[in-house]
Amino acid sequence: MKRRIAIFGSTGSIGKQAIDVITAHPDLFSLEVISAHTQADALIEQARLHRPEVVIITDESKYTIVKEALADLPLKVYAGEKALTEVAPSDVYDILLAAIVGYAGLHSTLAAVEQGKTIALANKETLVVAGDIVTSMATQKNARLIPVDSEHSAIFQCLVGEDPRSVDKVILTASGGPFLGKKPNFLINVKKDHALQHPNWSMGAKISIDSASLMNKGLEMIEAKWLFGLQNDQIDVLVHPQSIVHSMVEFCDGSVKAQMGLPDMKLPIQYALVYPHRIKNDYKRLLFKNYPSLTFESPDYKTFRNLALAKEAMFTGGNAPCLLNAANEVVVDAFIRNRIGFLEMSDVIEKCIEKITYIEKPNLNDYIESNREAREYASSLIK
């Protein structure tokens, strides 16, 4: 039977590539739900081309535009954030690709988990903010979380057939981004155009900035903790500029498994959508002769303070990762708008974690309030 796919965040980088995967295999997939926040024109184009059953525009001011543009098609058009949480538990799809960037993806993913859905998780912030709640609910409701991030997909693939108790540690690889090897005297002057120029991956603006600051790797450490049930000291990071080894798992006997491939997000997207199977595709293949040297080095925690702050938040636990994520989303937006310097982002994030009250065992309402407080305080620090 075809797998019916819902994509929350269909007009973003991951969403678009997922639609390419689905379109390439019409015998395996049908696209049933798509959503966007503000990109009404792109959403309309996707809806007319792929004819899903449900279309959601979360920016309610764009609802009339979308509704009228699709009036001649037999599909349902909804608006608002609430629509996501109402559609997420429904029977209209089999797999939800959670590709909304940031905290905004939390509540709809939780709604799907509560219904025992299968979720291809591309939204790392959901687990960064409330990983304990999401994973415990997934266990309780028998929901399946399949990672889409290339690093977590790599770990997931390396663990197939293995006893989780045999894992000593996981090693997340980082390209190092566009500023690999640079020092503060260089970084103090960089602008968004420099930070958006990732050497290996084509990604959206927010993730590109996070990759440049290494915050993305810090968020991935926290995500890995919850996805794979790891202790903090079982998670490590290595800088691997070639982006061929996507991550590794070291086992108790000293063996190390690595998942490798060219940097192409369609591969982990496809794997998540067809798991536990593999299917053929026509993607470019890795030729080892083209990569005679694969190098690895420790990250520069002193220069790239975001990674250090994320690691510290992971060890602190409680609502600290939630505060970290909220402050980071605010400063990244400010950096993109040229309202804050690259290095200043870390200063604001650190102040937010220090200022907002620490909660050791937060509930969902605590996370929601912590997110709000951190955003407000971070915004007040940006002139």
C-alpha positions as CSV (number, residue, x, y, z in Angstrom):
1,M,0.0,0.0,0.0
2,K,1.1,3.6,-0.6
3,R,2.2,5.5,2.4
4,R,0.2,8.7,2.8
5,I,2.5,11.6,3.7
6,A,1.8,14.8,5.6
7,I,4.4,17.6,5.4
8,F,4.2,20.3,8.0
9,G,6.5,22.9,6.6
10,S,6.2,21.9,3.0
11,T,7.6,25.2,1.5
12,G,10.9,25.1,3.4
13,S,14.1,23.4,2.3
14,I,13.3,20.0,3.8
15,G,9.7,20.1,2.7
16,K,10.6,20.9,-0.9
17,Q,13.1,18.1,-1.0
18,A,10.6,15.7,0.6
19,I,8.1,16.5,-2.2
20,D,10.9,15.7,-4.7
21,V,11.3,12.3,-3.1
22,I,7.5,11.6,-3.1
23,T,7.2,12.7,-6.7
24,A,10.0,10.4,-7.8
25,H,8.1,7.4,-6.3
26,P,4.4,7.8,-7.1
27,D,3.9,4.1,-6.6
28,L,5.1,4.3,-3.0
29,F,3.8,7.6,-1.7
30,S,0.8,10.0,-1.9
31,L,1.0,13.5,-0.6
32,E,-2.1,14.2,1.6
33,V,-1.3,17.2,3.8
34,I,0.9,20.3,3.2
35,S,1.4,23.4,5.3
36,A,3.2,26.7,5.3
37,H,3.4,29.7,7.5
38,T,3.6,32.8,5.3
39,Q,4.6,31.5,1.8
40,A,1.1,31.5,0.3
41,D,2.2,31.5,-3.3
42,A,4.5,28.5,-2.9
43,L,1.8,26.6,-0.9
44,I,-0.8,27.3,-3.7
45,E,1.6,26.1,-6.3
46,Q,2.3,22.9,-4.4
47,A,-1.4,22.3,-3.8
48,R,-2.3,22.7,-7.5
49,L,0.5,20.5,-8.6
50,H,0.1,17.6,-6.1
51,R,-3.6,17.9,-5.1
52,P,-3.3,17.0,-1.4
53,E,-6.4,16.5,0.7
54,V,-5.6,19.2,3.2
55,V,-3.8,22.5,2.9
56,I,-2.9,24.6,5.9
57,I,-1.6,28.2,6.0
58,T,-0.8,29.1,9.6
59,D,-0.6,32.9,8.9
60,E,-4.3,33.6,9.1
61,S,-4.0,36.8,7.2
62,K,-3.1,34.7,4.1
63,Y,-6.1,32.4,4.4
64,T,-8.4,34.2,1.9
65,I,-5.7,34.3,-0.7
66,V,-5.1,30.5,-0.4
67,K,-8.7,29.6,-0.1
68,E,-9.8,31.6,-3.2
69,A,-6.8,30.4,-5.3
70,L,-7.7,26.7,-4.6
71,A,-11.5,27.2,-4.7
72,D,-11.8,25.1,-7.9
73,L,-10.1,22.0,-6.3
74,P,-11.7,19.4,-4.1
75,L,-9.5,19.9,-1.1
76,K,-9.8,21.4,2.4
77,V,-8.1,24.6,3.3
78,Y,-7.4,25.6,7.0
79,A,-5.7,28.5,8.7
80,G,-3.9,29.1,11.9
81,E,-1.5,27.3,14.3
82,K,-4.5,25.5,15.8
83,A,-5.2,23.8,12.4
84,L,-1.9,22.0,12.7
85,T,-2.7,20.5,16.1
86,E,-6.2,19.5,14.8
87,V,-4.9,17.8,11.6
88,A,-1.9,16.1,13.3
89,P,-3.9,13.4,15.1
90,S,-6.2,12.7,12.1
91,D,-6.4,9.6,10.0
92,V,-5.8,11.4,6.7
93,Y,-2.1,10.4,6.6
94,D,0.3,7.6,7.7
95,I,3.6,9.5,8.2
96,L,4.1,13.0,9.4
97,L,7.2,14.8,8.2
98,A,7.7,17.4,10.9
99,A,9.7,20.0,9.1
100,I,8.5,23.3,10.7
101,V,11.6,25.1,11.9
102,G,12.0,25.9,15.6
103,Y,9.7,25.9,18.6
104,A,6.8,26.5,16.3
105,G,6.8,22.8,15.5
106,L,6.4,21.5,19.0
107,H,2.7,21.4,19.6
108,S,1.7,19.8,16.3
109,T,4.4,17.1,16.8
110,L,3.1,16.5,20.3
111,A,-0.4,16.1,19.0
112,A,0.7,13.5,16.5
113,V,2.8,11.6,19.1
114,E,-0.2,11.6,21.5
115,Q,-2.2,9.8,18.7
116,G,0.6,7.2,18.3
117,K,1.6,8.4,14.8
118,T,4.8,7.7,12.9
119,I,6.8,10.9,12.7
120,A,9.7,11.6,10.4
121,L,11.3,14.2,12.6
122,A,13.2,17.1,10.9
123,N,12.4,19.5,13.7
124,K,15.2,19.1,16.2
125,E,13.9,21.9,18.4
126,T,10.9,19.8,19.5
127,L,13.3,17.5,21.4
128,V,15.6,20.3,22.5
129,V,12.7,22.1,24.1
130,A,10.7,19.2,25.6
131,G,12.6,16.0,24.8
132,D,11.6,14.3,28.1
133,I,7.9,14.8,27.5
134,V,7.9,13.9,23.8
135,T,9.9,10.7,24.1
136,S,8.0,9.5,27.2
137,M,4.7,10.1,25.4
138,A,6.0,8.4,22.3
139,T,6.8,5.3,24.4
140,Q,3.5,5.4,26.1
141,K,1.5,5.9,22.9
142,N,3.7,3.6,20.8
143,A,4.5,6.4,18.4
144,R,7.5,6.0,16.2
145,L,10.1,8.8,15.9
146,I,12.3,8.4,12.8
147,P,15.1,11.1,12.6
148,V,15.6,13.0,9.4
149,D,18.6,15.2,10.4
150,S,21.5,13.6,8.5
151,E,23.5,13.1,11.7
152,H,20.7,11.4,13.6
153,S,19.6,9.4,10.5
154,A,23.2,8.2,10.4
155,I,23.2,7.1,14.1
156,F,19.7,5.5,13.6
157,Q,21.0,3.5,10.6
158,C,24.2,2.4,12.5
159,L,22.0,1.1,15.4
160,V,19.8,-1.1,13.2
161,G,20.2,-4.7,14.5
162,E,22.3,-3.5,17.5
163,D,21.5,-3.8,21.2
164,P,21.2,-0.2,22.5
165,R,23.0,-1.3,25.7
166,S,26.1,-2.1,23.7
167,V,26.6,1.6,22.7
168,D,29.5,3.4,24.4
169,K,29.0,6.7,22.6
170,V,27.8,8.5,19.5
171,I,30.0,10.9,17.6
172,L,28.1,13.7,15.7
173,T,30.1,15.1,12.8
174,A,30.1,18.8,12.0
175,S,31.4,20.4,8.8
176,G,32.6,23.4,10.8
177,G,30.5,25.7,8.6
178,P,31.8,28.7,6.6
179,F,33.9,30.0,9.4
180,L,35.9,26.9,10.2
181,G,39.3,27.9,11.7
182,K,38.3,31.5,12.1
183,K,39.0,33.4,15.3
184,P,37.0,36.1,17.2
185,N,38.8,39.0,15.5
186,F,37.4,37.8,12.2
187,L,34.0,36.7,13.4
188,I,33.3,40.1,15.0
189,N,32.8,41.6,11.5
190,V,30.9,38.9,9.6
191,K,27.4,39.5,8.3
192,K,24.5,37.3,7.4
193,D,25.6,36.9,3.7
194,H,28.8,35.3,4.9
195,A,27.1,33.1,7.4
196,L,24.5,31.8,4.9
197,Q,27.3,30.5,2.6
198,H,27.5,26.9,3.9
199,P,30.3,25.0,2.1
200,N,28.5,21.7,1.8
201,W,24.8,21.8,2.5
202,S,21.9,23.8,1.0
203,M,19.6,24.7,3.9
204,G,17.2,27.4,5.0
205,A,18.4,30.6,6.6
206,K,17.9,29.8,10.2
207,I,19.7,26.4,10.0
208,S,22.5,27.9,8.0
209,I,23.1,30.6,10.6
210,D,23.0,27.9,13.4
211,S,25.5,25.9,11.4
212,A,27.8,28.8,11.1
213,S,27.7,29.4,14.8
214,L,27.9,25.7,15.6
215,M,24.6,26.1,17.6
216,N,23.1,23.6,15.2
217,K,25.5,20.9,16.4
218,G,24.7,21.8,20.0
219,L,21.0,21.4,19.4
220,E,21.8,18.1,17.7
221,M,23.6,16.9,20.8
222,I,20.5,17.5,22.9
223,E,18.3,15.9,20.2
224,A,20.5,12.8,20.1
225,K,20.3,12.4,23.9
226,W,16.5,12.1,23.7
227,L,16.2,10.2,20.4
228,F,18.6,7.4,21.5
229,G,18.2,7.4,25.3
230,L,21.8,8.5,25.9
231,Q,23.6,9.9,28.9
232,N,25.2,13.3,28.4
233,D,28.8,11.9,28.5
234,Q,27.9,9.4,25.7
235,I,27.6,12.2,23.1
236,D,30.6,13.8,21.3
237,V,31.3,16.1,18.4
238,L,34.0,16.0,15.8
239,V,34.6,18.5,13.0
240,H,34.7,16.8,9.6
241,P,34.9,19.4,6.9
242,Q,34.2,17.0,4.0
243,S,30.7,16.0,5.3
244,I,31.0,12.5,4.0
245,V,30.8,10.7,7.4
246,H,27.5,11.8,8.7
247,S,28.0,10.4,12.2
248,M,29.4,7.4,14.0
249,V,28.5,5.0,16.8
250,E,31.2,3.5,19.0
251,F,30.3,0.2,20.7
252,C,31.4,-1.4,24.0
253,D,33.9,-3.8,22.1
254,G,35.7,-0.8,20.5
255,S,34.0,-1.3,17.1
256,V,32.9,1.9,15.3
257,K,30.1,2.1,12.7
258,A,29.9,5.1,10.4
259,Q,27.2,6.0,7.9
260,M,28.6,7.7,4.9
261,G,27.4,9.4,1.7
262,L,27.4,12.6,-0.2
263,P,25.8,15.6,1.6
264,D,22.2,15.3,0.2
265,M,19.2,15.6,2.5
266,K,17.1,13.6,0.1
267,L,18.9,10.5,1.3
268,P,17.8,10.7,5.0
269,I,14.4,12.0,4.0
270,Q,13.8,9.0,1.7
271,Y,15.2,6.6,4.4
272,A,12.7,8.0,7.0
273,L,9.8,7.7,4.6
274,V,10.4,4.1,3.6
275,Y,11.9,2.7,6.8
276,P,12.6,-0.2,7.5
277,H,13.2,-0.7,3.8
278,R,15.6,0.8,1.3
279,I,14.7,1.7,-2.3
280,K,16.7,2.6,-5.3
281,N,17.1,6.2,-6.6
282,D,19.2,8.0,-9.1
283,Y,21.1,10.3,-6.7
284,K,24.7,10.9,-7.3
285,R,26.9,8.2,-5.7
286,L,29.9,8.6,-3.4
287,L,33.2,7.8,-5.1
288,F,35.9,7.4,-2.6
289,K,38.6,8.3,-5.1
290,N,37.2,11.8,-5.1
291,Y,37.8,12.0,-1.4
292,P,41.3,10.7,-0.8
293,S,41.5,12.4,2.6
294,L,38.8,12.5,5.3
295,T,39.8,14.6,8.2
296,F,38.5,15.0,11.8
297,E,39.3,17.5,14.5
298,S,37.9,18.7,17.8
299,P,35.6,21.7,17.6
300,D,36.8,25.1,18.9
301,Y,34.5,25.5,21.9
302,K,36.2,28.8,23.0
303,T,35.6,30.6,19.7
304,F,32.2,29.0,18.9
305,R,30.7,29.6,22.3
306,N,27.2,28.6,21.1
307,L,28.3,24.9,21.0
308,A,29.7,25.2,24.5
309,L,26.5,26.9,25.8
310,A,24.4,24.1,24.2
311,K,26.6,21.4,25.7
312,E,26.4,23.1,29.1
313,A,22.6,23.3,28.8
314,M,22.4,19.6,28.0
315,F,24.3,18.7,31.2
316,T,22.2,21.2,33.2
317,G,19.0,19.8,31.9
318,G,15.6,20.9,33.1
319,N,14.4,24.0,31.2
320,A,17.9,25.1,30.3
321,P,17.8,23.7,26.8
322,C,14.4,25.3,26.3
323,L,15.8,28.7,27.3
324,L,18.8,28.2,25.1
325,N,16.6,27.4,22.1
326,A,14.2,30.3,22.6
327,A,17.1,32.9,23.0
328,N,18.8,31.4,20.0
329,E,15.7,31.8,17.8
330,V,15.5,35.4,18.8
331,V,19.1,36.3,18.2
332,V,19.3,34.4,14.9
333,D,16.3,36.4,13.6
334,A,18.0,39.6,14.8
335,F,21.3,38.6,13.1
336,I,19.5,38.0,9.8
337,R,18.0,41.5,10.2
338,N,21.4,43.0,10.9
339,R,20.4,44.0,14.4
340,I,23.1,42.1,16.3
341,G,26.6,40.9,15.7
342,F,27.7,37.3,15.1
343,L,29.6,37.0,18.4
344,E,27.0,39.0,20.3
345,M,24.4,36.2,19.8
346,S,26.3,34.1,22.3
347,D,26.3,36.9,24.9
348,V,22.5,37.2,24.7
349,I,21.9,33.5,24.9
350,E,24.2,33.1,28.0
351,K,22.4,36.0,29.8
352,C,19.0,34.5,29.1
353,I,20.0,31.1,30.6
354,E,21.5,32.9,33.7
355,K,18.5,35.3,34.1
356,I,15.4,33.1,33.7
357,T,14.5,30.9,36.6
358,Y,15.8,27.3,36.4
359,I,13.3,24.5,36.7
360,E,14.7,21.1,37.3
361,K,11.7,19.1,36.3
362,P,9.4,21.2,34.1
363,N,6.0,20.2,32.8
364,L,4.7,21.3,29.4
365,N,3.3,24.6,30.8
366,D,6.7,25.3,32.4
367,Y,8.3,24.9,29.0
368,I,5.8,27.2,27.3
369,E,6.4,29.8,30.0
370,S,10.2,29.4,29.8
371,N,10.1,29.8,26.1
372,R,8.0,33.0,26.4
373,E,10.2,34.5,29.1
374,A,13.4,33.8,27.3
375,R,12.2,35.3,24.1
376,E,11.0,38.5,25.8
377,Y,14.3,38.9,27.7
378,A,16.4,38.2,24.7
379,S,14.5,40.7,22.7
380,S,15.0,43.3,25.4
381,L,18.8,42.8,25.2
382,I,18.9,43.6,21.5
383,K,19.1,47.3,20.8
